[in-house]
Amino acid sequence: MNIPLVDLKANYRSIKKEVDTAIQDVLDSCSFIMGPFVKKFEEDFARFCQVKHGIGCANGTAALHLALLASGIKKGDEVLTVPNTFIATTECISYVDGKIKFVDVEPQTALINIDALEKAITKKTKVLIVVDLYGQMPDMQRIREIAVKHDLFVIEDAAQAHAAEWMGHQPGFYGDIACFSFFPAKNLGCYGDGGAVMTNYDELAEKIRLFVNHGRTTKYEHMIEGYNYRLDALQAAILDVKLAHLSKWTDLRREHARFYDRNLPSKVGRIIEAKGAKHVYYMYEIRVQQREPLMTYLKQQGIECGIHYPLPLNLQPAYASLGFKKGQFPVSEQLAQEIVSIPIFPELTDQQRQFIVDHIKKFVSQ
């Protein structure tokens, strides 16, 4: 048996006719830049997220950059975030000359330690970037209360959290801005690069729309210098097709996760779903001491695995000049040594998931 970590081919086959029709509609219209397909997806995704404004953009990194630009951050302002995330989260802080400041995470959820977050806030702290890792939101109600108390701007890095919830609310409800990526492997992924910025605030939406498309209000009238961060119309049309299936796919991911929860051996640790959260399982994470031997064994059986992420950002060569030290964020560093992503995608079959569980059991019983 051959089981990929994410099966993009199976996903495409399941909606091939719809996707092919949508692509043909764009080609027939020749409306490739901005236009009706982008507008429709923006409106549909905002409605899905129950957020007032949706602005499509080039990718998830652009979404984060746009959010920081809209926040009004100034050179040297502190931005708090976590070290166990993809570098896009912090690259964008550097883009706006902000100061990267890390807060460690909780071992059970791999999400930000809110007690540590509150202690880390200083007079220089202006923005929080909260990462909804693996498809789960932290206690955003408490984070919002802390942000209000300290007058902080809250950005939700929801690149892995399409349809996730905290106490019934999706990204964009608690934060000033939520940022999404539509990288192909995401729960809602396009066939290239794509992203979106979501907000309930009119003024922020207006700023972001200017930044996305060269700062212009008409074709040749530019209110500010902006960026070419537009979402491609072909990708928007594809995303709009896939959006109609996202709730069903989310239910399937959660069903597979429950199967893993019930059937994986107790010797295998895992990232839990917190009470109050609706985890959408962009990745299903287990924790093991013998990671490399396990991954080698599973690969031999035809089971693909991954590591998200093997080196926390505080230890990345790119940030050596910032003075972070090994051992400074012990939970993130421990997770980086133990975490394994095992296959989870909507089209995963009963036979495939049983095969995965059986071989993990076999390995840990040796």
KEKE-3310 file (N, C-alpha, C; in steps of 0.2 Angstrom, whole numbers, plus 5000, padded with zeros to 4 digits):
npx = (5004:5002:5003:5000:5006:4997:4984:4983:4979:4969:4960:4958:4952:4940:4932:4933:4926:4919:4929:4936:4927:4925:4938:4938:4928:4934:4945:4937:4931:4942:4945:4957:4964:4960:4943:4927:4928:4937:4931:4919:4924:4930:4919:4911:4920:4921:4908:4907:4917:4911:4914:4916:4923:4933:4948:4956:4973:4990:4997:4999:5010:5010:4998:5000:5010:5003:4993:5002:5006:4994:4992:4999:5011:5027:5045:5055:5045:5039:5034:5025:5025:5026:5039:5037:5033:5030:5043:5037:5029:5037:5046:5038:5037:5050:5050:5043:5051:5049:5052:5056:5049:5048:5037:5034:5026:5011:5013:5003:4995:5003:5001:5001:5007:4997:4999:5012:5013:5006:5015:5026:5023:5028:5030:5035:5028:5017:5010:5002:5005:4995:4997:4987:4990:4992:4979:4971:4963:4969:4964:4956:4947:4952:4964:4960:4955:4967:4974:4966:4967:4980:4981:4984:4987:4979:4984:4978:4987:4981:4984:4983:4971:4958:4940:4941:4937:4935:4926:4914:4917:4925:4942:4946:4935:4939:4952:4960:4963:4963:4973:4975:4982:4982:4989:4993:4992:4984:4969:4959:4964:4972:4978:4991:4998:4990:4981:4972:4965:4956:4944:4934:4933:4930:4939:4952:4950:4949:4962:4970:4965:4970:4984:4985:4984:4993:4990:4980:4964:4957:4961:4973:4975:4983:4983:4992:5008:5008:5008:5010:5000:4990:4977:4976:4964:4961:4965:4956:4943:4945:4946:4934:4925:4930:4928:4914:4914:4921:4916:4911:4923:4930:4923:4926:4940:4940:4933:4943:4953:4947:4946:4960:4963:4956:4962:4976:4991:4993:5006:5010:5012:5001:4995:4983:4965:4959:4947:4933:4938:4937:4945:4953:4962:4973:4985:4988:4996:5008:5018:5034:5047:5057:5059:5065:5068:5055:5049:5057:5053:5039:5040:5046:5035:5027:5020:5019:5026:5028:5037:5032:5037:5054:5064:5064:5060:5068:5081:5085:5096:5094:5091:5101:5108:5100:5101:5095:5094:5099:5088:5080:5067:5059:5048:5044:5056:5057:5046:5049:5059:5051:5039:5028:5020:5006:4998:4983:4969:4954:4950:4955:4955:4945:4953:4966:4968:4968:4978:4989:4988:4990:5003:5010:5007:5013:5027:5029:5027:5038)
npy = (4994:5011:5026:5043:5058:5069:5068:5075:5072:5063:5071:5081:5073:5070:5081:5084:5088:5099:5108:5109:5115:5127:5133:5133:5143:5154:5155:5157:5169:5177:5185:5188:5195:5202:5206:5198:5184:5184:5193:5186:5175:5181:5187:5175:5167:5176:5176:5163:5162:5170:5184:5201:5207:5200:5199:5194:5188:5186:5175:5166:5172:5185:5189:5190:5200:5210:5212:5216:5228:5235:5236:5247:5247:5252:5255:5245:5241:5229:5212:5199:5182:5164:5151:5139:5138:5141:5149:5160:5167:5175:5181:5191:5201:5206:5212:5223:5230:5227:5220:5204:5194:5180:5168:5154:5138:5128:5111:5101:5105:5112:5125:5143:5148:5155:5161:5164:5172:5184:5188:5192:5204:5220:5238:5241:5232:5229:5222:5206:5190:5177:5160:5148:5133:5118:5117:5121:5133:5143:5149:5161:5170:5174:5178:5189:5198:5201:5208:5219:5225:5229:5236:5231:5225:5212:5199:5185:5171:5161:5151:5137:5134:5134:5135:5131:5133:5143:5142:5142:5152:5157:5160:5178:5183:5186:5191:5206:5205:5191:5179:5169:5155:5148:5138:5123:5111:5114:5114:5121:5123:5130:5128:5132:5146:5156:5167:5175:5189:5193:5203:5212:5225:5240:5251:5245:5235:5243:5249:5238:5233:5243:5242:5229:5230:5240:5252:5258:5267:5268:5263:5271:5279:5282:5280:5278:5271:5254:5236:5222:5211:5203:5191:5178:5176:5163:5155:5159:5156:5142:5140:5144:5134:5123:5128:5126:5112:5112:5111:5098:5091:5095:5088:5075:5075:5077:5065:5055:5059:5056:5042:5039:5044:5035:5023:5023:5017:5018:5022:5031:5048:5062:5077:5086:5090:5105:5109:5118:5121:5119:5108:5107:5099:5100:5095:5079:5076:5066:5061:5055:5046:5039:5045:5045:5031:5027:5034:5030:5016:5017:5023:5012:5004:5010:5021:5038:5051:5067:5081:5094:5106:5104:5112:5124:5142:5150:5144:5144:5147:5159:5168:5169:5180:5187:5183:5173:5158:5141:5130:5141:5141:5129:5120:5121:5117:5104:5098:5099:5089:5078:5077:5070:5070:5062:5053:5062:5066:5071:5061:5049:5032:5019:5007:5012:5020:5011:5003:5011:5013:5000:4998:5007:5003:4990:4994:5001:4991:4983)
npz = (5000:4996:5004:5004:5012:5010:4999:4985:4972:4973:4979:4969:4959:4964:4962:4949:4938:4941:4944:4932:4924:4930:4928:4914:4912:4917:4907:4896:4898:4899:4910:4919:4929:4945:4945:4942:4947:4957:4966:4969:4975:4986:4993:4996:5004:5015:5019:5023:5033:5042:5043:5040:5029:5016:5008:4994:4991:4986:4992:5008:5015:5010:5015:5028:5028:5023:5034:5044:5039:5039:5052:5057:5062:5069:5066:5075:5085:5095:5091:5096:5095:5091:5092:5086:5071:5054:5044:5038:5046:5054:5045:5039:5050:5050:5037:5040:5048:5062:5079:5082:5094:5104:5111:5121:5119:5124:5129:5127:5117:5107:5105:5108:5124:5135:5148:5148:5137:5142:5152:5144:5138:5135:5136:5123:5115:5102:5093:5092:5085:5083:5081:5073:5075:5065:5063:5074:5085:5098:5115:5111:5116:5128:5124:5117:5127:5134:5125:5122:5135:5135:5124:5111:5094:5086:5076:5067:5063:5052:5043:5043:5047:5041:5043:5056:5074:5089:5103:5095:5085:5071:5064:5063:5070:5084:5082:5075:5062:5052:5044:5029:5021:5005:5000:4990:4998:5009:5020:5013:4998:4984:4966:4965:4971:4984:4994:5008:5017:5031:5039:5051:5051:5043:5040:5041:5031:5019:5019:5016:5004:4996:4998:4992:4978:4971:4977:4972:4967:4955:4938:4935:4946:4960:4977:4987:4988:4984:4983:4972:4975:4972:4971:4960:4947:4941:4952:4961:4956:4956:4970:4975:4970:4978:4990:4993:4996:5008:5021:5022:5019:5031:5041:5038:5040:5054:5058:5054:5063:5075:5074:5074:5087:5095:5092:5091:5099:5117:5120:5111:5110:5108:5100:5108:5106:5112:5125:5120:5107:5090:5081:5065:5059:5049:5050:5057:5072:5080:5095:5097:5105:5097:5084:5071:5068:5068:5057:5046:5046:5044:5031:5024:5023:5015:5019:5020:5029:5039:5046:5056:5065:5061:5066:5077:5076:5083:5083:5070:5057:5050:5060:5068:5072:5080:5093:5100:5111:5112:5121:5126:5123:5129:5127:5114:5108:5112:5106:5093:5092:5093:5086:5074:5058:5053:5039:5035:5027:5018:5009:5014:5016:5025:5026:5023:5034:5045:5041:5043:5057:5062:5059:5066:5079:5078:5077:5089:5098:5097)
capx = (5000:5006:4998:5004:5004:4991:4983:4980:4976:4962:4955:4956:4948:4933:4928:4936:4921:4917:4935:4938:4922:4927:4944:4936:4924:4939:4948:4932:4930:4948:4946:4962:4967:4955:4937:4921:4929:4940:4926:4914:4927:4931:4912:4909:4924:4920:4902:4909:4920:4906:4918:4913:4927:4938:4952:4961:4980:4995:4999:4999:5015:5008:4992:5003:5013:4997:4991:5006:5006:4988:4992:5002:5018:5033:5052:5057:5040:5039:5029:5025:5023:5028:5044:5036:5029:5034:5046:5033:5026:5042:5048:5034:5039:5056:5048:5040:5056:5047:5056:5053:5049:5045:5034:5034:5019:5009:5015:4997:4991:5008:4999:5004:5006:4994:5002:5019:5012:5004:5021:5031:5021:5031:5028:5036:5024:5012:5006:5002:5003:4993:4997:4983:4994:4989:4971:4967:4964:4970:4959:4956:4943:4957:4969:4957:4955:4974:4975:4962:4970:4987:4980:4988:4984:4979:4984:4978:4990:4976:4986:4982:4965:4951:4935:4943:4933:4935:4919:4909:4919:4931:4947:4943:4931:4943:4957:4958:4964:4965:4977:4974:4985:4978:4994:4989:4991:4980:4962:4956:4970:4972:4982:4997:4999:4985:4980:4967:4965:4949:4943:4927:4934:4930:4945:4957:4949:4951:4969:4972:4963:4975:4990:4985:4984:4997:4988:4975:4957:4955:4967:4979:4975:4986:4982:4998:5012:5006:5011:5007:4999:4983:4975:4975:4957:4960:4965:4950:4938:4946:4945:4926:4923:4932:4924:4907:4915:4925:4913:4911:4930:4932:4920:4930:4946:4939:4932:4949:4957:4944:4949:4967:4963:4954:4965:4983:4993:4994:5013:5011:5009:4998:4993:4976:4960:4957:4940:4932:4941:4935:4951:4951:4967:4977:4990:4988:5002:5009:5024:5037:5055:5061:5056:5068:5067:5048:5048:5060:5049:5033:5041:5046:5028:5023:5017:5023:5025:5032:5039:5030:5043:5060:5069:5060:5063:5074:5087:5086:5102:5092:5090:5107:5110:5095:5104:5091:5099:5096:5085:5076:5060:5060:5043:5045:5062:5056:5041:5053:5062:5047:5033:5028:5014:5004:4993:4976:4966:4947:4949:4959:4950:4946:4958:4972:4970:4969:4985:4993:4988:4992:5010:5012:5006:5018:5033:5030:5027:5045)
capy = (5000:5018:5031:5049:5062:5072:5065:5080:5069:5060:5077:5084:5068:5070:5087:5086:5091:5106:5112:5110:5120:5134:5135:5135:5149:5160:5156:5159:5176:5181:5190:5185:5199:5204:5205:5194:5178:5186:5196:5181:5171:5185:5187:5168:5165:5180:5173:5156:5163:5175:5190:5206:5208:5196:5202:5189:5190:5182:5169:5167:5177:5192:5191:5192:5206:5215:5213:5220:5235:5238:5237:5253:5245:5256:5252:5243:5239:5222:5208:5193:5176:5158:5149:5133:5139:5142:5156:5166:5171:5180:5185:5197:5205:5209:5216:5230:5232:5225:5216:5197:5192:5173:5165:5147:5135:5122:5104:5097:5108:5116:5132:5148:5148:5162:5164:5166:5178:5190:5190:5194:5210:5226:5244:5241:5227:5232:5217:5199:5186:5171:5155:5142:5128:5111:5117:5122:5139:5143:5152:5167:5175:5176:5182:5196:5202:5203:5212:5225:5227:5232:5240:5227:5223:5205:5195:5177:5167:5155:5148:5130:5134:5135:5132:5130:5138:5144:5143:5143:5157:5156:5166:5184:5185:5188:5195:5212:5202:5184:5178:5163:5153:5143:5133:5117:5105:5116:5111:5124:5124:5131:5124:5136:5151:5160:5169:5180:5193:5193:5207:5215:5232:5244:5255:5240:5232:5248:5250:5231:5233:5248:5238:5223:5232:5246:5258:5262:5266:5267:5260:5275:5284:5278:5284:5276:5266:5248:5230:5218:5206:5201:5184:5176:5174:5156:5152:5161:5151:5135:5140:5145:5127:5119:5131:5122:5106:5112:5108:5090:5088:5096:5083:5069:5075:5076:5058:5052:5061:5052:5035:5039:5045:5029:5017:5023:5014:5023:5023:5036:5054:5066:5084:5086:5095:5108:5110:5124:5122:5114:5107:5104:5094:5101:5089:5075:5075:5061:5062:5049:5047:5036:5047:5043:5024:5026:5037:5025:5010:5018:5024:5006:5001:5014:5027:5045:5055:5073:5084:5101:5108:5100:5116:5130:5148:5153:5140:5144:5151:5165:5172:5168:5187:5190:5181:5168:5153:5134:5130:5147:5139:5122:5116:5121:5113:5097:5096:5099:5083:5072:5078:5067:5071:5056:5055:5064:5070:5069:5054:5043:5026:5015:5002:5015:5022:5005:5000:5016:5012:4993:4998:5011:4998:4985:4997:5003:4985:4979)
capz = (5000:4996:5007:5004:5018:5008:4992:4981:4966:4975:4980:4962:4955:4967:4960:4943:4933:4944:4944:4925:4922:4933:4924:4907:4913:4917:4901:4891:4900:4899:4916:4923:4935:4949:4941:4945:4950:4963:4970:4971:4980:4992:4996:4998:5009:5020:5022:5026:5040:5046:5044:5036:5023:5013:5003:4991:4990:4982:4996:5015:5017:5008:5019:5035:5027:5023:5040:5048:5036:5041:5060:5059:5066:5067:5066:5082:5089:5097:5089:5100:5092:5094:5088:5082:5066:5048:5045:5035:5052:5056:5039:5038:5055:5047:5032:5042:5053:5068:5082:5083:5101:5105:5117:5121:5118:5128:5127:5125:5110:5103:5104:5112:5131:5136:5154:5146:5133:5146:5155:5139:5135:5137:5133:5116:5112:5098:5089:5093:5079:5086:5076:5074:5072:5064:5062:5080:5088:5106:5119:5108:5120:5133:5121:5115:5133:5136:5119:5124:5141:5134:5118:5106:5088:5085:5069:5068:5057:5051:5037:5044:5051:5038:5046:5064:5078:5096:5106:5089:5081:5066:5063:5061:5075:5089:5080:5071:5055:5051:5037:5027:5015:5000:4997:4988:5003:5015:5020:5007:4994:4977:4962:4965:4977:4985:5001:5010:5023:5033:5045:5052:5052:5037:5039:5039:5024:5014:5018:5014:4997:4993:4998:4987:4971:4969:4980:4967:4967:4948:4935:4935:4951:4966:4983:4991:4985:4987:4981:4967:4980:4970:4970:4953:4945:4940:4958:4965:4954:4959:4977:4976:4969:4983:4997:4994:4999:5014:5028:5022:5020:5038:5045:5036:5043:5061:5059:5054:5069:5080:5073:5077:5094:5098:5090:5091:5106:5122:5121:5107:5112:5102:5101:5109:5104:5118:5126:5117:5101:5084:5077:5058:5057:5043:5051:5064:5075:5086:5098:5099:5106:5092:5078:5064:5066:5066:5050:5042:5046:5040:5024:5021:5022:5010:5023:5020:5035:5039:5052:5056:5061:5064:5069:5079:5073:5087:5082:5063:5055:5048:5066:5073:5074:5085:5100:5104:5113:5113:5128:5128:5123:5129:5125:5106:5106:5113:5101:5087:5092:5094:5082:5067:5055:5049:5034:5036:5021:5017:5005:5017:5017:5031:5025:5024:5041:5049:5039:5047:5065:5063:5058:5072:5084:5077:5078:5096:5102:5096)
cpx = (5004:5001:5002:5002:4998:4990:4979:4977:4969:4957:4953:4951:4940:4929:4930:4932:4920:4923:4937:4933:4923:4933:4942:4932:4929:4943:4943:4931:4936:4949:4951:4965:4961:4948:4932:4923:4933:4935:4921:4917:4928:4924:4910:4913:4923:4913:4903:4912:4916:4910:4915:4917:4932:4941:4957:4968:4984:4996:4998:5004:5013:5002:4995:5007:5008:4994:4995:5007:5000:4988:4995:5009:5023:5040:5053:5052:5040:5033:5030:5022:5026:5034:5043:5031:5033:5037:5042:5030:5030:5045:5045:5035:5045:5055:5046:5045:5054:5052:5053:5054:5045:5042:5033:5027:5018:5011:5009:4994:4996:5006:5001:5002:5004:4997:5008:5018:5010:5011:5026:5029:5025:5028:5030:5032:5018:5007:5007:5000:5002:4993:4992:4986:4991:4982:4967:4969:4965:4964:4959:4952:4948:4962:4967:4957:4961:4975:4972:4965:4976:4987:4985:4984:4985:4979:4983:4981:4986:4977:4984:4975:4958:4946:4936:4938:4936:4929:4914:4911:4925:4936:4944:4938:4934:4948:4955:4959:4966:4968:4977:4979:4981:4983:4991:4987:4986:4973:4958:4962:4969:4977:4988:4997:4992:4984:4974:4968:4958:4949:4936:4927:4935:4937:4951:4956:4951:4958:4972:4971:4968:4982:4991:4987:4987:4994:4983:4968:4954:4962:4973:4979:4977:4986:4989:5002:5010:5011:5007:5005:4992:4983:4973:4968:4956:4960:4958:4944:4939:4944:4937:4923:4924:4929:4918:4908:4919:4922:4913:4918:4932:4929:4924:4936:4945:4937:4938:4953:4954:4946:4956:4967:4961:4958:4973:4985:4994:5001:5015:5008:5005:4996:4985:4971:4958:4950:4938:4934:4938:4942:4950:4957:4970:4983:4987:4994:5003:5016:5028:5045:5059:5059:5059:5067:5060:5047:5051:5056:5043:5034:5042:5040:5024:5019:5021:5021:5029:5034:5037:5031:5049:5065:5065:5064:5069:5081:5088:5092:5100:5092:5095:5109:5106:5097:5100:5096:5095:5094:5081:5069:5059:5055:5043:5050:5061:5051:5045:5057:5058:5041:5034:5021:5012:4999:4986:4974:4959:4946:4952:4953:4951:4952:4965:4973:4971:4976:4990:4994:4991:5000:5013:5012:5012:5025:5034:5030:5034:5049)
cpy = (5006:5023:5038:5053:5066:5070:5071:5077:5066:5066:5080:5079:5068:5076:5089:5090:5098:5111:5114:5115:5127:5137:5137:5141:5155:5161:5159:5167:5181:5186:5187:5188:5203:5202:5200:5188:5179:5188:5191:5177:5175:5185:5180:5166:5170:5178:5167:5157:5168:5181:5195:5207:5203:5199:5196:5192:5185:5175:5171:5172:5184:5194:5193:5199:5212:5217:5217:5227:5239:5240:5244:5252:5250:5252:5251:5241:5231:5218:5201:5187:5170:5155:5143:5134:5140:5149:5162:5170:5177:5184:5192:5203:5209:5213:5223:5233:5232:5221:5210:5196:5185:5172:5158:5144:5130:5116:5100:5099:5111:5123:5137:5148:5155:5165:5168:5173:5184:5193:5194:5201:5216:5232:5245:5236:5230:5227:5210:5195:5179:5165:5149:5136:5121:5111:5119:5129:5139:5147:5160:5172:5178:5181:5189:5200:5205:5208:5219:5228:5231:5235:5237:5225:5216:5202:5188:5174:5160:5151:5140:5129:5135:5131:5130:5135:5138:5146:5146:5149:5156:5162:5172:5187:5189:5193:5201:5210:5195:5183:5171:5161:5148:5138:5126:5112:5107:5113:5114:5126:5125:5127:5128:5140:5155:5162:5174:5183:5194:5198:5210:5222:5236:5247:5250:5237:5237:5249:5244:5231:5238:5245:5233:5225:5239:5252:5262:5261:5266:5265:5264:5280:5280:5283:5284:5272:5259:5242:5227:5211:5203:5193:5183:5174:5167:5153:5153:5157:5144:5135:5140:5138:5123:5121:5127:5115:5106:5109:5101:5088:5089:5090:5076:5069:5074:5068:5054:5053:5057:5045:5035:5040:5039:5023:5017:5020:5020:5026:5029:5042:5057:5073:5084:5091:5098:5109:5117:5125:5117:5113:5104:5100:5095:5096:5085:5073:5070:5063:5056:5050:5044:5038:5045:5036:5023:5028:5032:5019:5011:5019:5017:5002:5005:5020:5033:5048:5062:5075:5092:5104:5106:5105:5123:5136:5151:5150:5140:5149:5158:5170:5172:5175:5190:5188:5176:5162:5146:5133:5135:5145:5132:5117:5115:5117:5106:5094:5095:5092:5077:5072:5074:5068:5065:5057:5056:5068:5067:5062:5048:5038:5023:5010:5006:5017:5016:5002:5005:5014:5005:4994:5002:5006:4993:4988:4998:4996:4981:4980)
cpz = (5000:4998:5008:5010:5016:5001:4988:4974:4967:4976:4973:4958:4958:4965:4953:4938:4935:4943:4937:4922:4924:4929:4917:4907:4913:4911:4896:4892:4899:4904:4921:4929:4938:4945:4945:4949:4957:4968:4973:4976:4987:4996:4999:5004:5015:5023:5026:5033:5044:5048:5038:5029:5022:5008:5000:4990:4987:4985:5003:5018:5016:5013:5026:5034:5027:5030:5045:5046:5039:5048:5062:5063:5064:5068:5074:5087:5089:5094:5092:5095:5094:5089:5084:5077:5060:5047:5042:5040:5054:5051:5039:5044:5053:5042:5034:5048:5060:5072:5084:5091:5102:5112:5116:5121:5124:5125:5124:5118:5105:5102:5109:5120:5133:5142:5152:5141:5137:5149:5150:5137:5139:5134:5126:5112:5109:5095:5092:5087:5083:5080:5078:5071:5071:5063:5069:5083:5096:5109:5116:5112:5125:5130:5119:5121:5135:5131:5121:5130:5140:5127:5112:5100:5087:5078:5071:5062:5056:5045:5037:5047:5048:5041:5054:5068:5085:5099:5100:5085:5077:5067:5060:5066:5081:5087:5076:5064:5056:5044:5036:5021:5011:4997:4996:4993:5009:5014:5014:5003:4987:4973:4960:4971:4978:4993:5002:5016:5025:5039:5045:5052:5045:5035:5037:5032:5018:5013:5015:5006:4993:4992:4993:4980:4969:4972:4976:4968:4960:4945:4935:4941:4958:4972:4988:4986:4988:4984:4976:4971:4978:4970:4963:4952:4944:4947:4962:4963:4956:4967:4979:4975:4975:4990:4998:4997:5006:5020:5028:5023:5027:5042:5044:5040:5051:5062:5059:5060:5075:5080:5076:5084:5098:5097:5090:5098:5111:5123:5116:5109:5106:5105:5102:5106:5111:5118:5124:5110:5096:5080:5070:5055:5050:5044:5057:5066:5081:5088:5100:5100:5100:5085:5071:5063:5064:5059:5045:5041:5042:5033:5020:5020:5017:5013:5023:5026:5034:5046:5052:5063:5064:5067:5071:5077:5077:5086:5074:5062:5053:5054:5071:5076:5079:5092:5104:5105:5113:5120:5130:5128:5123:5127:5117:5104:5107:5108:5094:5086:5092:5089:5075:5065:5051:5044:5037:5030:5020:5014:5008:5018:5024:5031:5026:5031:5046:5047:5043:5054:5066:5063:5063:5078:5084:5079:5086:5101:5102:5102)
residu = (MET:ASN:ILE:PRO:LEU:VAL:ASP:LEU:LYS:ALA:ASN:TYR:ARG:SER:ILE:LYS:LYS:GLU:VAL:ASP:THR:ALA:ILE:GLN:ASP:VAL:LEU:ASP:SER:CYS:SER:PHE:ILE:MET:GLY:PRO:PHE:VAL:LYS:LYS:PHE:GLU:GLU:ASP:PHE:ALA:ARG:PHE:CYS:GLN:VAL:LYS:HIS:GLY:ILE:GLY:CYS:ALA:ASN:GLY:THR:ALA:ALA:LEU:HIS:LEU:ALA:LEU:LEU:ALA:SER:GLY:ILE:LYS:LYS:GLY:ASP:GLU:VAL:LEU:THR:VAL:PRO:ASN:THR:PHE:ILE:ALA:THR:THR:GLU:CYS:ILE:SER:TYR:VAL:ASP:GLY:LYS:ILE:LYS:PHE:VAL:ASP:VAL:GLU:PRO:GLN:THR:ALA:LEU:ILE:ASN:ILE:ASP:ALA:LEU:GLU:LYS:ALA:ILE:THR:LYS:LYS:THR:LYS:VAL:LEU:ILE:VAL:VAL:ASP:LEU:TYR:GLY:GLN:MET:PRO:ASP:MET:GLN:ARG:ILE:ARG:GLU:ILE:ALA:VAL:LYS:HIS:ASP:LEU:PHE:VAL:ILE:GLU:ASP:ALA:ALA:GLN:ALA:HIS:ALA:ALA:GLU:TRP:MET:GLY:HIS:GLN:PRO:GLY:PHE:TYR:GLY:ASP:ILE:ALA:CYS:PHE:SER:PHE:PHE:PRO:ALA:LYS:ASN:LEU:GLY:CYS:TYR:GLY:ASP:GLY:GLY:ALA:VAL:MET:THR:ASN:TYR:ASP:GLU:LEU:ALA:GLU:LYS:ILE:ARG:LEU:PHE:VAL:ASN:HIS:GLY:ARG:THR:THR:LYS:TYR:GLU:HIS:MET:ILE:GLU:GLY:TYR:ASN:TYR:ARG:LEU:ASP:ALA:LEU:GLN:ALA:ALA:ILE:LEU:ASP:VAL:LYS:LEU:ALA:HIS:LEU:SER:LYS:TRP:THR:ASP:LEU:ARG:ARG:GLU:HIS:ALA:ARG:PHE:TYR:ASP:ARG:ASN:LEU:PRO:SER:LYS:VAL:GLY:ARG:ILE:ILE:GLU:ALA:LYS:GLY:ALA:LYS:HIS:VAL:TYR:TYR:MET:TYR:GLU:ILE:ARG:VAL:GLN:GLN:ARG:GLU:PRO:LEU:MET:THR:TYR:LEU:LYS:GLN:GLN:GLY:ILE:GLU:CYS:GLY:ILE:HIS:TYR:PRO:LEU:PRO:LEU:ASN:LEU:GLN:PRO:ALA:TYR:ALA:SER:LEU:GLY:PHE:LYS:LYS:GLY:GLN:PHE:PRO:VAL:SER:GLU:GLN:LEU:ALA:GLN:GLU:ILE:VAL:SER:ILE:PRO:ILE:PHE:PRO:GLU:LEU:THR:ASP:GLN:GLN:ARG:GLN:PHE:ILE:VAL:ASP:HIS:ILE:LYS:LYS:PHE:VAL:SER:GLN)
# end
